[in-house]
Every structure is written in C-alpha cells, then in structure tokens.
C-alpha cells in the first residue's frame, strides 16, 4: 500500500476506534456495559493500538516536535508515571471495596442474612420461594445462583423489597 492510501485509513481508523473505546470504557466504568461491550473494548482496543501506530508512523515528523515542548513532555511524563504506578500491587484483594461488601453479604448463609433483611430465617426462605428459589438456612445467595455475583445481587435486591 502506498503512503497516500495508508493516510486515507489512519485517521478514520484512529477516530473510529477511539469512539468505540471511549463509549465502551465509559459504560464499563459505570457498570452499564453488556458482555459484548466488554469484548469489543478488549479486542478492538488492539485495532486502536494498530491505528495509532499507523497514524504515528505517517505523522512521525510532526509527532517528534512534541518532544521539544516542555508542557507536552510534562503531560506525557505524568501519564507514563501513572502507567508505572498502575503496576504496583495493591494490598486490597478482590477489587473495589463496595464489591467486597456485596460479596460478603451474598456469601452469608440465609440464617445470617435474615436479620439484615429485618426478618427471620423462615421469612427469607419464604421470600426466596416467592422468587422461585428453593433454599435452606445454610445456603447463601451465591450458592443459590451458582456463584454469579450479578444474579445473587439482583436476588438480594428482590429480597429487600
């Protein structure tokens, strides 16, 4: 392919992949994404990398001028520092703390969950039965949903109502 042909594709590919990454990334941040959004974000992110590399190669001369500007160097340096810091292992296990709290609740046996829901064990079992879920006092919502956190959390919300 000639340089002029590559130029016709480099910027549109970069813009299109950026739009996809920005929208799917924002949806993921707010936990509004679908499974396909996540897959598209992860796999089409590779397309964005290729598009940006192609764009850089085709605009190398203009790109190198940014390395002569102190403000540009400072901004790029901040992002490189943030990238480096992102590799530091966290002492927190299991991700975000609010998810850890939800995991603790949905992993608790129904008998332990009952007082949190303002009822007794049989009351929780009855509420679960109303949701077409058969439970025993020693089972957790996680057990009842096959370990699927989203389903267990939805069941917890239904129990609270």
QUITABEL-V777717 format. One record per run of one state. SS is the DSSP state (helix for helix, strand for strand, loop for the rest). FROM is the first residue (numbers start at 1). LEN is the number of residues. If there is no record, write none. Layout:
BEGIN
ss:from:len
SS:FROM:LEN
SS:FROM:LEN
END
This chain:
BEGIN
ss:from:len
loop:1:2
helix:3:27
loop:30:5
helix:35:24
loop:59:1
helix:60:9
loop:69:1
helix:70:16
loop:86:11
helix:97:11
loop:108:1
strand:109:1
helix:110:7
loop:117:4
helix:121:10
loop:131:9
strand:140:1
helix:141:4
loop:145:4
helix:149:12
loop:161:1
END
